[in-house]
Amino acid sequence: MRILLARHGETPWNTEGRYQGQIDIPLSPVGEAQARALGERLRGVPITRAVASPLSRARRTAELALGEDRAGMLALDPDIQEIAHGEGEGLLAAEIAEKDPARLRAWREEPDTVLMPGGESLRQVLERSWRGLQRATEGLGEADTLLMVAHDAVNRVLLCRVLGLPIGRLWTFRQAPTTLNLLEGPRVDRLEVVRLNDCAHHTPFFGEARHRAL
């Protein structure tokens, strides 16, 4: 089976460097354009099943990526929504640095050791998002393709598991807006990463495609 693991398009808070977590922030006009570009890229790709986070930035990205003819196949799964940042949600990185510099430093250097007040750990995100991935792939055959549209932290922890990396290494690769990761394998526990952070549908080869907050 093939898994197209995508991230949602850009939001206003992404560009501001504001931690959105599970606050339901919609796509910006740029994010809508990125999602439509993803849809153009996937226009001729057969998709057997599609699932997205219920947060509107991911749901809308998935709808635009599928196009009107296929949008009806979309299912939503809360297990693949973004990490809960608790008290950090809605804050700029600079504001968190002022309130809790040690925690922000640890988030950047040892993210697997951090639990935001009122939020989730990366281990908790991995447990629920892996469960969501398993559920989404149930019954898929060798020639089937799943489109999953999720979030930065969700994609990163899933990719760490597939790549055999500790989740503390999740900052060693990027997840651009509406990026595509292609995974292939006979079942979920035997996946290979074929493409990583492929955003050629909207960003030049040497273009900048990163954000400062999840």
Secondary structure as GFF3:
##gff-version 3
##sequence-region A 1 214
A	DSSP	beta_strand	2	7	.	.	.	ID=ss1
A	DSSP	alpha_helix	12	16	.	.	.	ID=ss2
A	DSSP	alpha_helix	29	42	.	.	.	ID=ss3
A	DSSP	beta_strand	49	52	.	.	.	ID=ss4
A	DSSP	alpha_helix	56	66	.	.	.	ID=ss5
A	DSSP	three_ten_helix	71	73	.	.	.	ID=ss6
A	DSSP	beta_strand	74	76	.	.	.	ID=ss7
A	DSSP	three_ten_helix	78	80	.	.	.	ID=ss8
A	DSSP	three_ten_helix	86	88	.	.	.	ID=ss9
A	DSSP	alpha_helix	93	99	.	.	.	ID=ss10
A	DSSP	alpha_helix	101	109	.	.	.	ID=ss11
A	DSSP	three_ten_helix	111	113	.	.	.	ID=ss12
A	DSSP	alpha_helix	122	137	.	.	.	ID=ss13
A	DSSP	beta_strand	145	150	.	.	.	ID=ss14
A	DSSP	alpha_helix	152	163	.	.	.	ID=ss15
A	DSSP	three_ten_helix	167	172	.	.	.	ID=ss16
A	DSSP	beta_strand	180	184	.	.	.	ID=ss17
A	DSSP	three_ten_helix	188	190	.	.	.	ID=ss18
A	DSSP	beta_strand	192	198	.	.	.	ID=ss19
###
